[in-house]
Amino acid sequence: MKTKKKPKNAPNGRKSGDMNEEKQKAKNNDSVRKYLDTKNPGAKRHYRRGFDLYEEFSDSSLYALLMQVDGDRKKPLMARENPEFSQLNSFIDYLVKERKLAPKTIRVIFAGISDYFDFYGVHLHKRRLRLPKNLPKENNEKMNIRIPEVRKMLEHCVCNRDKAIVLCLFQSGMSISDLLAMNVGDVIDGDSQTGSLDDPPILFHKARVKNAIKYRTCFSRDGCNAVKRYLEERKRKYGPYAYIDPLFIKLRSKNQDKNKERLDVFSVDMVFKKIVVRSGLVSPERLKAADLNPARPHSLRMAFSSILRENGCPKEISDYLMGHKISNDSAYLNFTDGQLRDLYKKYEKFLTVEVAPILGEKEFGKKIEELESTTAMLKSQYEANEERLARAGGTQAAVVALLHYLVKNSNDPELEKIAANIEKNLGDRELSEARIDDLKKTGIKKIKLAD
């Protein structure tokens, strides 16, 4: 009967099997650390939790599974065993039945696992995984936002940067990731075709961060003004910015050069939660009960689309301005920048928040006529009053003349009686000869004049 050989002791007294296990653990930690260093703090926290849960479930590491799958992929197609599917599907059952995690949490964990494999060049076919479906929560539904709600949000922004983000999202239909990917150079450039911050609206050529679809959209007058105020304030506080610096930055960055640290989606989500609670759009209780903020940045993108459609904008135009995929032979793809900008101007007035609506030519002409008429009337009244005061001569006579003029033209029956009494008391004398004593003789108690 053969006896099992005992593992040789390592020089430090440990068993060689223990040493191999420690090496394997060190490799796993290094591979995970290298991957997580590419993620933002929020994603890093969630993905790290998923990796720890997998080790707890399997008594092994993701690195070991990665090596196993990589070796299996090198075999001929028909000889592959695909160990990842049986292992990961068992892990899903463990998360659902044992850990009782929500479907959304499990999907976040597997997004991290899948991305970890992709990072090392091994693609997971997630369609073969039995991931639970997300059950939509009623509290997660996006709020229907229109101009009154946007005004409330603007009133409760604590800085010019946040106001610029709200207005630019609402008036361009951009996604938050596309907006945060913009650099300073995107807005300080401009010409007669695309417009500029000083000649709004300003048109941009963009490519979606999500799917690289190319499109064009605009910032309206409100958005341009807000961006200008934000950049002026930023320059005063943090010094000159470069052409390639991010447009929106973290204001509480620990970086010495704050102009270099780009604002991220997680931070904007936190800002929006504070804004909507302060403004009363969403109660703290409703926000706590929901997985997602009902008035999150994407709700402004949805509002842009809804307002355009409500005011007669064809769906193909709104889809193009938002970066949705449209047919390659679309007529709007062939528009020049100037033509597309003019098309945007047609609907700009329906998105205006901070300034008066843009008037048409006829409406503008009527407003000018009204202002000219009002100006002429005020001018004639002023000249007539000046003439009376000049004729009156003397301080007391000027007071009498002015009082007489005011009460006579007041359209108030009681004051008209006072004017009649003044005239009766004066008799044949001119107002220039009158004195305050003459008014006192009328016996009118409602008028109190000092000697």
Contacts in CASP RR format, 6 or more apart in sequence:
PFRMAT RR
TARGET T0000
AUTHOR 0000-0000-0000
METHOD contacts of the structure
MODEL  1
MKTKKKPKNAPNGRKSGDMNEEKQKAKNNDSVRKYLDTKNPGAKRHYRRG
FDLYEEFSDSSLYALLMQVDGDRKKPLMARENPEFSQLNSFIDYLVKERK
LAPKTIRVIFAGISDYFDFYGVHLHKRRLRLPKNLPKENNEKMNIRIPEV
RKMLEHCVCNRDKAIVLCLFQSGMSISDLLAMNVGDVIDGDSQTGSLDDP
PILFHKARVKNAIKYRTCFSRDGCNAVKRYLEERKRKYGPYAYIDPLFIK
LRSKNQDKNKERLDVFSVDMVFKKIVVRSGLVSPERLKAADLNPARPHSL
RMAFSSILRENGCPKEISDYLMGHKISNDSAYLNFTDGQLRDLYKKYEKF
LTVEVAPILGEKEFGKKIEELESTTAMLKSQYEANEERLARAGGTQAAVV
ALLHYLVKNSNDPELEKIAANIEKNLGDRELSEARIDDLKKTGIKKIKLA
D
7 15 0 8 1.000
7 16 0 8 1.000
7 17 0 8 1.000
8 15 0 8 1.000
8 16 0 8 1.000
9 15 0 8 1.000
9 16 0 8 1.000
10 16 0 8 1.000
10 18 0 8 1.000
10 19 0 8 1.000
24 61 0 8 1.000
24 63 0 8 1.000
24 64 0 8 1.000
25 61 0 8 1.000
27 63 0 8 1.000
28 61 0 8 1.000
28 62 0 8 1.000
28 63 0 8 1.000
28 64 0 8 1.000
31 62 0 8 1.000
31 63 0 8 1.000
31 66 0 8 1.000
31 120 0 8 1.000
32 48 0 8 1.000
32 51 0 8 1.000
32 62 0 8 1.000
32 63 0 8 1.000
32 116 0 8 1.000
35 115 0 8 1.000
35 116 0 8 1.000
35 119 0 8 1.000
35 120 0 8 1.000
36 44 0 8 1.000
36 47 0 8 1.000
36 48 0 8 1.000
38 119 0 8 1.000
39 47 0 8 1.000
40 264 0 8 1.000
40 266 0 8 1.000
41 266 0 8 1.000
42 266 0 8 1.000
43 112 0 8 1.000
46 108 0 8 1.000
46 109 0 8 1.000
46 112 0 8 1.000
47 109 0 8 1.000
47 111 0 8 1.000
47 112 0 8 1.000
47 115 0 8 1.000
47 116 0 8 1.000
49 109 0 8 1.000
50 109 0 8 1.000
50 112 0 8 1.000
50 113 0 8 1.000
51 62 0 8 1.000
51 113 0 8 1.000
51 116 0 8 1.000
53 95 0 8 1.000
53 99 0 8 1.000
53 109 0 8 1.000
54 61 0 8 1.000
54 62 0 8 1.000
54 91 0 8 1.000
54 113 0 8 1.000
55 61 0 8 1.000
55 62 0 8 1.000
57 90 0 8 1.000
57 91 0 8 1.000
57 94 0 8 1.000
57 95 0 8 1.000
58 65 0 8 1.000
58 87 0 8 1.000
58 91 0 8 1.000
62 113 0 8 1.000
62 116 0 8 1.000
65 83 0 8 1.000
65 84 0 8 1.000
65 87 0 8 1.000
66 116 0 8 1.000
66 117 0 8 1.000
66 120 0 8 1.000
66 122 0 8 1.000
68 83 0 8 1.000
68 84 0 8 1.000
69 83 0 8 1.000
69 84 0 8 1.000
69 117 0 8 1.000
69 122 0 8 1.000
70 120 0 8 1.000
70 122 0 8 1.000
72 80 0 8 1.000
72 81 0 8 1.000
72 82 0 8 1.000
72 83 0 8 1.000
73 80 0 8 1.000
73 122 0 8 1.000
82 128 0 8 1.000
84 124 0 8 1.000
85 128 0 8 1.000
85 129 0 8 1.000
88 110 0 8 1.000
88 113 0 8 1.000
88 124 0 8 1.000
88 129 0 8 1.000
89 129 0 8 1.000
89 130 0 8 1.000
92 106 0 8 1.000
92 110 0 8 1.000
92 129 0 8 1.000
92 130 0 8 1.000
92 131 0 8 1.000
92 132 0 8 1.000
93 130 0 8 1.000
95 101 0 8 1.000
95 105 0 8 1.000
95 106 0 8 1.000
95 109 0 8 1.000
96 106 0 8 1.000
96 132 0 8 1.000
101 109 0 8 1.000
103 131 0 8 1.000
103 132 0 8 1.000
103 133 0 8 1.000
103 134 0 8 1.000
103 135 0 8 1.000
104 134 0 8 1.000
104 291 0 8 1.000
106 131 0 8 1.000
106 132 0 8 1.000
107 131 0 8 1.000
107 132 0 8 1.000
107 134 0 8 1.000
110 126 0 8 1.000
110 129 0 8 1.000
110 131 0 8 1.000
113 124 0 8 1.000
114 124 0 8 1.000
114 126 0 8 1.000
117 123 0 8 1.000
117 124 0 8 1.000
118 124 0 8 1.000
137 290 0 8 1.000
137 291 0 8 1.000
139 286 0 8 1.000
139 289 0 8 1.000
139 290 0 8 1.000
139 291 0 8 1.000
139 294 0 8 1.000
140 290 0 8 1.000
140 291 0 8 1.000
140 292 0 8 1.000
140 294 0 8 1.000
141 294 0 8 1.000
142 294 0 8 1.000
142 295 0 8 1.000
142 296 0 8 1.000
142 298 0 8 1.000
142 299 0 8 1.000
142 302 0 8 1.000
143 149 0 8 1.000
143 281 0 8 1.000
143 282 0 8 1.000
143 294 0 8 1.000
143 295 0 8 1.000
143 299 0 8 1.000
144 303 0 8 1.000
144 306 0 8 1.000
145 170 0 8 1.000
145 295 0 8 1.000
145 299 0 8 1.000
145 300 0 8 1.000
145 302 0 8 1.000
145 303 0 8 1.000
146 303 0 8 1.000
146 307 0 8 1.000
147 351 0 8 1.000
147 352 0 8 1.000
147 353 0 8 1.000
149 281 0 8 1.000
149 295 0 8 1.000
150 166 0 8 1.000
150 167 0 8 1.000
150 170 0 8 1.000
150 300 0 8 1.000
150 303 0 8 1.000
150 353 0 8 1.000
151 353 0 8 1.000
152 279 0 8 1.000
152 280 0 8 1.000
152 281 0 8 1.000
153 166 0 8 1.000
153 275 0 8 1.000
153 276 0 8 1.000
153 279 0 8 1.000
153 281 0 8 1.000
153 295 0 8 1.000
154 163 0 8 1.000
154 166 0 8 1.000
154 167 0 8 1.000
154 353 0 8 1.000
154 354 0 8 1.000
155 279 0 8 1.000
156 275 0 8 1.000
156 278 0 8 1.000
156 279 0 8 1.000
157 163 0 8 1.000
157 166 0 8 1.000
157 275 0 8 1.000
159 230 0 8 1.000
159 233 0 8 1.000
159 251 0 8 1.000
160 226 0 8 1.000
160 229 0 8 1.000
160 230 0 8 1.000
160 233 0 8 1.000
161 230 0 8 1.000
161 234 0 8 1.000
161 248 0 8 1.000
161 249 0 8 1.000
161 251 0 8 1.000
161 263 0 8 1.000
162 271 0 8 1.000
162 275 0 8 1.000
163 226 0 8 1.000
163 229 0 8 1.000
163 230 0 8 1.000
164 223 0 8 1.000
164 226 0 8 1.000
164 227 0 8 1.000
164 229 0 8 1.000
164 230 0 8 1.000
164 248 0 8 1.000
165 179 0 8 1.000
165 248 0 8 1.000
165 268 0 8 1.000
165 271 0 8 1.000
165 297 0 8 1.000
166 275 0 8 1.000
166 300 0 8 1.000
167 220 0 8 1.000
167 222 0 8 1.000
167 223 0 8 1.000
167 226 0 8 1.000
167 353 0 8 1.000
167 354 0 8 1.000
168 174 0 8 1.000
168 179 0 8 1.000
168 219 0 8 1.000
168 223 0 8 1.000
168 226 0 8 1.000
168 227 0 8 1.000
169 176 0 8 1.000
169 179 0 8 1.000
169 297 0 8 1.000
169 300 0 8 1.000
169 301 0 8 1.000
169 304 0 8 1.000
170 300 0 8 1.000
170 303 0 8 1.000
170 304 0 8 1.000
170 351 0 8 1.000
170 353 0 8 1.000
171 218 0 8 1.000
171 219 0 8 1.000
171 220 0 8 1.000
171 222 0 8 1.000
171 223 0 8 1.000
171 304 0 8 1.000
171 348 0 8 1.000
171 351 0 8 1.000
171 353 0 8 1.000
172 179 0 8 1.000
172 217 0 8 1.000
172 218 0 8 1.000
172 219 0 8 1.000
172 220 0 8 1.000
172 304 0 8 1.000
172 321 0 8 1.000
173 217 0 8 1.000
173 300 0 8 1.000
173 301 0 8 1.000
173 304 0 8 1.000
173 305 0 8 1.000
173 321 0 8 1.000
173 322 0 8 1.000
174 206 0 8 1.000
174 217 0 8 1.000
174 301 0 8 1.000
174 322 0 8 1.000
175 208 0 8 1.000
175 209 0 8 1.000
175 210 0 8 1.000
175 297 0 8 1.000
175 298 0 8 1.000
175 301 0 8 1.000
176 265 0 8 1.000
176 268 0 8 1.000
176 297 0 8 1.000
176 298 0 8 1.000
176 301 0 8 1.000
177 209 0 8 1.000
177 210 0 8 1.000
177 265 0 8 1.000
178 206 0 8 1.000
178 208 0 8 1.000
178 209 0 8 1.000
178 210 0 8 1.000
179 247 0 8 1.000
179 248 0 8 1.000
180 246 0 8 1.000
180 247 0 8 1.000
180 248 0 8 1.000
180 262 0 8 1.000
180 263 0 8 1.000
180 264 0 8 1.000
180 265 0 8 1.000
180 268 0 8 1.000
181 209 0 8 1.000
182 204 0 8 1.000
182 246 0 8 1.000
182 247 0 8 1.000
182 248 0 8 1.000
183 243 0 8 1.000
183 244 0 8 1.000
183 245 0 8 1.000
183 246 0 8 1.000
183 247 0 8 1.000
184 231 0 8 1.000
184 241 0 8 1.000
184 242 0 8 1.000
184 243 0 8 1.000
184 244 0 8 1.000
184 245 0 8 1.000
184 246 0 8 1.000
184 247 0 8 1.000
185 243 0 8 1.000
185 244 0 8 1.000
185 247 0 8 1.000
186 204 0 8 1.000
186 247 0 8 1.000
187 197 0 8 1.000
187 202 0 8 1.000
187 219 0 8 1.000
187 227 0 8 1.000
187 231 0 8 1.000
187 247 0 8 1.000
188 197 0 8 1.000
188 243 0 8 1.000
189 196 0 8 1.000
190 196 0 8 1.000
190 202 0 8 1.000
193 203 0 8 1.000
193 336 0 8 1.000
193 337 0 8 1.000
193 338 0 8 1.000
193 341 0 8 1.000
194 202 0 8 1.000
194 203 0 8 1.000
194 204 0 8 1.000
194 337 0 8 1.000
194 338 0 8 1.000
194 341 0 8 1.000
195 201 0 8 1.000
195 202 0 8 1.000
195 203 0 8 1.000
195 341 0 8 1.000
196 202 0 8 1.000
197 224 0 8 1.000
197 227 0 8 1.000
197 228 0 8 1.000
198 224 0 8 1.000
198 228 0 8 1.000
200 219 0 8 1.000
200 220 0 8 1.000
200 221 0 8 1.000
200 223 0 8 1.000
200 224 0 8 1.000
200 225 0 8 1.000
201 218 0 8 1.000
201 219 0 8 1.000
201 220 0 8 1.000
201 221 0 8 1.000
201 224 0 8 1.000
201 341 0 8 1.000
201 344 0 8 1.000
201 345 0 8 1.000
201 348 0 8 1.000
202 218 0 8 1.000
202 219 0 8 1.000
202 224 0 8 1.000
203 216 0 8 1.000
203 217 0 8 1.000
203 218 0 8 1.000
203 337 0 8 1.000
203 338 0 8 1.000
203 340 0 8 1.000
203 341 0 8 1.000
203 344 0 8 1.000
204 216 0 8 1.000
204 217 0 8 1.000
204 218 0 8 1.000
204 219 0 8 1.000
205 214 0 8 1.000
205 216 0 8 1.000
206 214 0 8 1.000
206 215 0 8 1.000
206 216 0 8 1.000
206 217 0 8 1.000
206 323 0 8 1.000
207 213 0 8 1.000
207 214 0 8 1.000
207 215 0 8 1.000
208 215 0 8 1.000
208 323 0 8 1.000
211 325 0 8 1.000
213 323 0 8 1.000
213 324 0 8 1.000
213 325 0 8 1.000
215 320 0 8 1.000
215 321 0 8 1.000
215 322 0 8 1.000
215 323 0 8 1.000
215 324 0 8 1.000
216 320 0 8 1.000
216 321 0 8 1.000
216 337 0 8 1.000
216 340 0 8 1.000
217 321 0 8 1.000
217 322 0 8 1.000
217 323 0 8 1.000
217 344 0 8 1.000
218 321 0 8 1.000
218 341 0 8 1.000
218 344 0 8 1.000
218 348 0 8 1.000
219 227 0 8 1.000
220 344 0 8 1.000
220 348 0 8 1.000
220 351 0 8 1.000
220 352 0 8 1.000
221 348 0 8 1.000
221 352 0 8 1.000
221 355 0 8 1.000
221 358 0 8 1.000
222 351 0 8 1.000
222 352 0 8 1.000
222 353 0 8 1.000
222 354 0 8 1.000
222 355 0 8 1.000
225 354 0 8 1.000
225 355 0 8 1.000
226 354 0 8 1.000
227 247 0 8 1.000
231 241 0 8 1.000
234 241 0 8 1.000
234 249 0 8 1.000
234 259 0 8 1.000
235 241 0 8 1.000
238 249 0 8 1.000
238 257 0 8 1.000
238 258 0 8 1.000
238 259 0 8 1.000
239 259 0 8 1.000
240 259 0 8 1.000
241 259 0 8 1.000
242 259 0 8 1.000
245 259 0 8 1.000
245 260 0 8 1.000
246 259 0 8 1.000
246 260 0 8 1.000
246 261 0 8 1.000
246 262 0 8 1.000
246 263 0 8 1.000
248 262 0 8 1.000
248 263 0 8 1.000
249 258 0 8 1.000
249 259 0 8 1.000
249 260 0 8 1.000
249 261 0 8 1.000
249 262 0 8 1.000
249 263 0 8 1.000
250 258 0 8 1.000
250 261 0 8 1.000
250 262 0 8 1.000
250 263 0 8 1.000
250 264 0 8 1.000
250 267 0 8 1.000
251 258 0 8 1.000
253 261 0 8 1.000
255 261 0 8 1.000
268 297 0 8 1.000
269 293 0 8 1.000
269 296 0 8 1.000
269 297 0 8 1.000
272 293 0 8 1.000
272 295 0 8 1.000
272 296 0 8 1.000
272 297 0 8 1.000
273 287 0 8 1.000
273 293 0 8 1.000
276 282 0 8 1.000
276 287 0 8 1.000
276 293 0 8 1.000
276 294 0 8 1.000
276 295 0 8 1.000
277 283 0 8 1.000
277 284 0 8 1.000
277 287 0 8 1.000
281 295 0 8 1.000
282 293 0 8 1.000
282 294 0 8 1.000
282 295 0 8 1.000
286 294 0 8 1.000
287 293 0 8 1.000
287 294 0 8 1.000
301 322 0 8 1.000
304 318 0 8 1.000
304 321 0 8 1.000
304 322 0 8 1.000
304 351 0 8 1.000
305 318 0 8 1.000
305 322 0 8 1.000
307 347 0 8 1.000
307 350 0 8 1.000
307 351 0 8 1.000
308 317 0 8 1.000
308 318 0 8 1.000
308 321 0 8 1.000
308 347 0 8 1.000
308 350 0 8 1.000
309 315 0 8 1.000
309 318 0 8 1.000
310 350 0 8 1.000
311 347 0 8 1.000
311 350 0 8 1.000
313 347 0 8 1.000
316 326 0 8 1.000
316 330 0 8 1.000
316 332 0 8 1.000
317 332 0 8 1.000
317 343 0 8 1.000
319 325 0 8 1.000
319 326 0 8 1.000
320 326 0 8 1.000
320 330 0 8 1.000
320 332 0 8 1.000
320 333 0 8 1.000
321 344 0 8 1.000
326 332 0 8 1.000
326 333 0 8 1.000
332 340 0 8 1.000
335 343 0 8 1.000
345 358 0 8 1.000
348 358 0 8 1.000
349 357 0 8 1.000
349 358 0 8 1.000
352 358 0 8 1.000
359 367 0 8 1.000
385 402 0 8 1.000
385 405 0 8 1.000
388 401 0 8 1.000
388 402 0 8 1.000
388 405 0 8 1.000
388 431 0 8 1.000
389 398 0 8 1.000
389 401 0 8 1.000
389 402 0 8 1.000
391 401 0 8 1.000
391 430 0 8 1.000
391 431 0 8 1.000
391 432 0 8 1.000
392 398 0 8 1.000
392 400 0 8 1.000
392 401 0 8 1.000
392 431 0 8 1.000
392 432 0 8 1.000
393 432 0 8 1.000
396 434 0 8 1.000
396 435 0 8 1.000
396 436 0 8 1.000
397 431 0 8 1.000
397 432 0 8 1.000
397 433 0 8 1.000
397 434 0 8 1.000
397 435 0 8 1.000
399 436 0 8 1.000
399 449 0 8 1.000
400 422 0 8 1.000
400 431 0 8 1.000
400 434 0 8 1.000
400 435 0 8 1.000
400 436 0 8 1.000
400 438 0 8 1.000
400 439 0 8 1.000
401 431 0 8 1.000
401 432 0 8 1.000
401 434 0 8 1.000
403 422 0 8 1.000
403 439 0 8 1.000
403 447 0 8 1.000
404 419 0 8 1.000
404 422 0 8 1.000
404 423 0 8 1.000
404 431 0 8 1.000
406 415 0 8 1.000
407 415 0 8 1.000
407 416 0 8 1.000
407 418 0 8 1.000
407 419 0 8 1.000
407 422 0 8 1.000
408 415 0 8 1.000
408 416 0 8 1.000
408 419 0 8 1.000
410 416 0 8 1.000
414 446 0 8 1.000
418 442 0 8 1.000
418 444 0 8 1.000
418 446 0 8 1.000
418 447 0 8 1.000
421 442 0 8 1.000
421 443 0 8 1.000
421 444 0 8 1.000
422 434 0 8 1.000
422 438 0 8 1.000
422 439 0 8 1.000
422 442 0 8 1.000
424 442 0 8 1.000
425 438 0 8 1.000
425 439 0 8 1.000
425 441 0 8 1.000
425 442 0 8 1.000
426 433 0 8 1.000
426 434 0 8 1.000
426 438 0 8 1.000
436 449 0 8 1.000
436 451 0 8 1.000
439 447 0 8 1.000
439 449 0 8 1.000
440 449 0 8 1.000
END
